[in-house]
Amino acid sequence: MYRSKKRERTTEICFNEYDKKVSIITYNTDLKKRLFRYSDLYPAYCKLLYDDGNGCVEYEILKDRLSLRLLPPCSDNRRETARGLMKKINSGGEPM
């Protein structure tokens, strides 16, 4: 059995402007779990098309159910504040 290298394990999100469905092909474990749960709860919106048995799955989901979120980079000040808060929480202290 061939085991793919981490570099070969990709996630592809494919759609066009005409169709109402998006194809998601992934090896990503977290994304696979999320898609599995979503397809279990909402089978009319999302379904498993293919599972190769080697870790790759393909799901089809309605385009209006998919969201892409872009986050701006954190400022140094915000990063330092968050780091200090997490150190306090991890050392057993109370958060602010």
N, C-alpha and C positions, 0 to 999 in steps of 0.2 A: 504494500500500500504506500502510495506517495504522500508525504506530508509536506504541504506547501510552506514556504518560508514566510516570515512575518511581512516582508516587503511585498510578497505576492498576494497577501490577503487584503483586498481592497473593499471599499464601499462605493457603490455606484448608485446615484439617484438619477433616473432617466425619465424625461417627459418632453412633450412638445406642446406647442401652443394650441393645437387642435383637440387632442384627446383630453378626456376628463380624468384619466388615471395616470398614476405615477408608478414606475417600477423601481423597487429598491432591492438591490443585490448586495449582500453583505456577509462578512465573516465576523463582524463585531459582535461579541457575546452580549453586551449590554443592549445594543440596538435590537438584536434578535429576540431577546427576552421581552423588550418593550413592544415590539411588533407582534409577538406571540400573544401577549396579554391583550393588546388592543384588538387583534383579530378574533380572539375568543369572546371579548365583550361586544364587539361591533362587527359581526361577520358580513353585514351588508356594505360596509365601508372598506374593509381590509381583508385580504385572503392570502394564504400561502399558495404560491404557484409551484415552487420547486425546492426540494431539499436534496442536495447531492450526497448526503451521508458523510461528507468529509468536512463539515463545518460551514458550508456556503448555503445560504437560503435566498430565495427570491419571493418578495411579497409585492402585491399590487394593492395600492391604496388610492382612494379618491383624492384628486389634486387639492380640493378645498379643505381637506383634513390634515394636510402637511404644512408645517410652518418652519421657516428658517429664521433663526435669531442671530443677529450679528451684535457683538458686544464691543463697546469702545474699550481701549486699554485703560487699566487702572492707573491713577496718578501715584507717584512715589509716596505721597502723604497718606493716601487711602490704603496703600499696600502695607505701610508701616503700622498704621492703626489696626488693621485686620490681623497682622502678624502678632502684635502685642496682645490683642484680645484672645487669640487662639493660644498663645503661650500661657496666659492667665487661666483660661478654661482647662487646658491640658495639665496644668500643675495643681488642679483641684480648687482653684479660686472661683469665685462667683463672677459671671459676666456682668457688665455694667448695668 
